[in-house]
Amino acid sequence: MKVGIGYSNTQDSFVSGKIAAEAAIAGGEIENPALILAFCHHQVDADAFLQGLRTAVGREVPIVGGSAIGIITNDQVSYEGFPAGIAVLQSDDLKFAIACADHLDQDARLSGRKLAESLSGITEGQLLLFFYDSLKFPPTATTPPIMNASPLLIQGMEEVLAPSLPILGAGLLGDFDFHPPRQFCGFSVACQTVGLSDMRR
């Protein structure tokens, strides 16, 4: 497996995506990207950033991830400005299947169940990587933010998946002010979603 890491802190979101993708491909000597993990601060326009990534990696590679408060790489630690970072994976052995479920803010358990059901043929020995919108409702002048409940989400997934199947992941949050996060769902950008990547040999 090859992995390339790219970073950018550029106000132009399209250019930022292009810079990060080109750096990752060059640094990892990537020839045939198979999966991209991408994260960007709330101030980065997620749609434009995705389009910038596509100029370097093409239209066929799934991109997962989404909003992040900051970016940490071997060379960069940034929580200010317009930080964005990606990891480009190349592997001849691993296969990736991507699924997403919406309406997370309405019923987290049901969203988790629908997400798991959308991936067929799940067997032992695989790894599931999932990301979800942490924020259910942003704060107001008189109320604190309300978060999506990850235990309910995982409970719904476990109703379908084998109990021994490893599940890794994290909640997405775009900044310290709790602006609504965005998620990269393979080939689109969405909100109030949970995305699952099924990795298998």
N, C-alpha and C positions, 0 to 999 in steps of 0.2 A: 504494500500500500504506500502511496505517496500522499503527503499533505503539504499544502502551501498556505501560508498565512499572509493576509493583506490588511493594511490599516490606512485610514485616511481621516483627516480632520479639515474638511473643505466645505465652505458654505454652499457651493453649488452641488446639490445632491446628486445630480446625474454624473457630474465629473467625479464626485467622491466615489460612487460605485465603480466607475471605470478605472480609477486609480487603484482602488483596493483589489479589484479582480485581476488587473494586470500584474500587480505586485505579487499576489498569491500564486498566480500561474508561473511567473518567472522564478520566484523564490523556491517553489516546490518542484520545478521542472515538470509541470503538469502538461500532459499531452491530451488526455481524454478524461475530463472531469466527470465524476459520477454523481456527486452530491455536494452541495454548498451549504454551509452553516453561515448565516449572515445576521449581523446585529448592528443597530444604529440608534443614536440618541433621538429623543423626541423632536429636537430641532431639525433633524434630517428628514426631508420629505421621502417617506418610504417608497412611494410609487416611482418617483424619479430615480431614487437610489437603485431600485430593482432594475429599471431600464438601463441604467449605467452598467450594472453588473452584466446584463445580457449582451452588451456590445462586445464583451471580452469572452464570455463563456458560451454564448449561443442560446438558442431558445428551447433546447431539449433537456437541459440539465435541471433537476428539481432544486429549488432553493427554499430552505426552511430556517426559521429563527424569527427575528422581529425586533421589537423595541428593547433598548437597554439603557440603563442609567449611565454606564460608562463602558470603556473597552480596556482590557488588559491583554497584552501580548508579551513576548519575550523582550521586546524593545520599547513598548509604549504602555503608559498608564494614564488614562485621560478620562475626566468627568466633565470637562469644560469645552465650550465651543460646539463643534459638530462631529464628535467622535463616531467612527464606524469601523467595524472590523469583520473579516470573513475568514473562513477556513474552507479550502477547496480540497475535496477528497478524490483520489483516483485509486481504483481497485479493480482488478480483473476477477477477484473471488467473491466480493460482496455484492449482493443485489439489494436495491432499495425500493420499497413501496411506500407511497405517501398517501395519507388520508387526512381529511379535516372535517370537523363538525361545528356547526354554528349554534347560536342561541345559548351560549354558555351562561349568560346572565339570567336566563329564564329558568333553567333546570340543569345544574351542573352534573348531577348523576345521570340524567338521560343523555346528555351530550357525550359523557364518557362511554356510555353503553353503545350509542350509535357509532361513535368513533371506532371502537373495537370491532363492532359487527361489520364495518365497511372493509376491513382487511380479512380476506379469506385465506384459508390454508395456513393459519398460524400453528406452528409446531414447537416442540421443545428445542432448546439450544439457540434460539434467536434472541435478539435484543431490540427493545422498543425504546425510542427516544421521542419524548413528547414535550411540547411547549404550549402554554395556555395564557390567555389574558388574565393577569392578576387582578385587575381593577374591574369591579362590577359597576360602581357608580363613583364618579369623581367627587371631591369635596365641594361644599358650598361655603358661603360666608358663615353659616350657622351649624353645619354638620360635617363630620369627618368623612373620609373616603370609606366606601364599603367594598370589601374584597370578595372575589370569587373563592369558593371553598374548595381547595384542592382535595381534601379527604373524600368529599362527595364525588368529585370527578374520578378519582382513582377507584372508588367503590364501584362506580358504574362500569369502568373498564374491567375490573376484576370479576364482574358477573359474567363476562364473556370469555376472558382470557384464562389460560392455564395458570394456576396459582404459583407455579415455579418460574414463570416467564419473567426475566429481568425487565424492569421499567425504570428508565432514567429520564430526568427532565427538569424543567424549572418554569416558574411563572415569569411573565414578561411585564416590565414596567419601564416607561420611557424617560422619567426624570423624577427628581425629588418632590415636585409639585403635584404628582399624581395626575398628569395629563393622560387621557386614554391611550393605551398602547396599540400598536399595529403588529400584525403577524404575517410573515411570509409563509404561504401555504402551498409550496411547491411551485406553482406557476401564477399565483395571484397574491394580492395583499388584502387582508380582511381584518375585522375587529370582532370582539366577543366570540372568538373561536378557540378551539383546541386542535392542534395538529399532531399527528403521530407518524413517525418514520419507522417502518419495519425493516430491520436489517437481517439479511440471511445469506448463507453461503450456498 
